[in-house]
Amino acid sequence: MPRERQVIRADSGRNLYPLLTASIVPRPIAWVSTLDADGVGNLAPHSFFTVAAVSPAVVSFTSVGTKDSLRNILATGEFTVSVTPRALLDAVNDSSAPYPPDVDEATRLGIAMEPSATVAPPRVAASPVAIECSLHSTTAFEGDCTVVFGLVRAIAIDPDALGPDDLPTIEAIAPLSRLGRNEWGLPPEVVRIDRPMRVED
């Protein structure tokens, strides 16, 4: 017989946030680059990140609290998301520190940036894939969380990251992910299984 589950109700008074982040794993990381109204750069990782829509292409990430990334995007309407490969683990983690708004994390940490093609915020030069976005919309929730939806303006890809099908390969991206607590996920083991094309009778 299966063991009886422990049920934590939303009205129990317990903080569900650490339970969710330890359970919904792995979570890809949006390494968000923005500029404030005066042109000061900000680079910060956000672990609630995904594709939100296909046509038009939209990505989303969640700002837990009103952080510099969110303030800058609301002020300028633009941002980039750089994919975070295994080789940049230390830089990604270091950029999560609570720097003051007038400190450019990339400059402070020696993270090389490069100009974007369609938006003002730069991309992380060593990232194999970077997504350039303009602000589509935001949705705010009680508890000071805001989901940011970015309309994809361009995707910049290192040619060495492309496979024979002209798509980025998992081996080249080598993506990091966030797990629970202080845990990070390294590039995963990949299993390739074709999707069924029809339902058998």
N, C-alpha and C positions, 0 to 999 in steps of 0.2 A: 504494500500500500504506500502511495506517495505521502510524504510528510505534509502536515497542514502548513500552509503558507502564512508567513507573517504579513499582515496587511497594514500599511501605514496610510491612513486617510488624510486627505488634504486639510481637513479641519482638526487634525490631531495636535496642531501646534508645532510639530516637528518640521524642520527645514527640509524640503524635498529636493533642493538644488543639488547637494552632494550625492544624494541617491540617484538622481537622474544622470549626473555626469559620470558616475561610476557604472551605470547600467547601459547607457546609450553610447556605445563605443564600437569601433574607433570613430573619432570625429575629425574630418579634414580641417586644416588650418588655413584661414584667410590671413595672409600677411599684408595688411592694408596700409597703403601709402597715401598720405593726404598732404595738402598744404593749407595753412591757415590764411586768413585774409591778407596778411602781410607777407606771405610767401615762405613762412617758416615750415620746414618739413616735419612730418610725423610718420613713424613706422611702427606698427603694433600688430601682434598676432591676435586673432579672434577665432575661437574654436567652435562656434556655432555657425557653420558655413555650408552652403549647398547651392545647387542649381534650383532656381525657383520657377522658371518658365522657359519655354522652348522658342516660340515665335511670337513676339520678339524675344530674343535671348535675354534672360534676366538671372542674375545671381543674387544671393542674399547672405547677410551675416547679421548677428545680433550683438549689439553693444550692451553689455551688462553694466549698467551705470552710464552716466553721461561722460564718456571719455573723450580724449582729444580727437580721435578718429571721427566720432559722431559730430562733435562741434564743428570740425573743419568741413565735413561733407555738407552739413546744413548751411554753412557759410558760403561754400564755393560750388557745390553741386557736382564734384568730381572726386574720383579715387581710383586706385589700381589695386588689384589683388595679385600677389606673386605666389606661385606654388612653392612650398617649402620642402626642398629635398633633404635627404639624410645628411649630406655634407654640411648643411647650414644649421644643424640642430642647436649648437651653442649660440649662434648669432640670433636665431629666432627666440630662444629662451631669454637671452640677455635683453632683447628689445621689449620684453614684457614688463621690465622694471618700471616703477612709477616715476618717470622723468617729468620735470615741470614742462608746461606747454611751450615754453620758449626754447627748449632743447630739442634739436634734431637728432633722433636716435641713430639714424644712419651715419651721420657725421661723427657723433660721439663714439660709436662702436666700430667705426671703420668699415661699414657695409657699403660697397660700391653700388651706386645707382646709375641709371641711364635714362635719357629722355624718352617719354612716351610719344606715340605717334598721333594720338587724337585728344589727349587730355593733358592738363598741366602737371599733375603729380607724376613724379618719375616712377620707374619700375626698378625692382632689384635686379642688378645686372647678372648675377650668378643664378638666378632662378630660370629653370628650363621653360616655364610657361608663365606668362603674365596676362592678366585680363584688365583691360582699360574700360572704365565705367563712368557713366554720368548718373546722377541720382534720378531714379524713377519715382520712388515714394518711400515713406517710412510708416511703420505702425508701432505706436507706443503702448506698452502694457503697464498696469499697476506694478509697483515694485521697482520702477526706474530701469526697465529694459526696453530697448527699441530695436525693432527689426528694420534693417536698411536694405532696400531693394535697388540694385544697380543695373541699369540698362547697359548691356555689353556693346561698347563702341568698337572694340578691336581685341584680338587675341594675338599676342606676340610670342612666337615659339622659336626656340633654338633649333636650327635645322638638324643638329645631331640628335635631338630628342625624338625625331620622327621615324616611324617604321615604314615598311614597304607600302602600307595602305595610306600613307600621308597623315597618320594620326600619331599623337605622342604615345610612346610605349611606357608601360609601368616601370620597366627597368631604368629608363632614362629619367623619369620623373622622380623615382625613389621617394614617394611622399611620406612625410611625417604625419602623425596624427596625435590627438590628445585623448587620453583615457581618463580614469578617475584619479583623485588625490594629486600627487606630483608625478604621475606616470605618463610616459610618452610611448606611442607605438612607432616602431620602425617599419620600413617598407615591408608589406605583407607577403606571405607565400601566396602565389597566384594559381588558381585552378581555372582552366578554361572549359566551359560547358556550353554547348550551343543551345539556344532557346528552342523549345518545341515549335514547329511551324503549324501544327494542327493538333486537334484533340482526337485521341483514339476513341473509337466506339467501344 
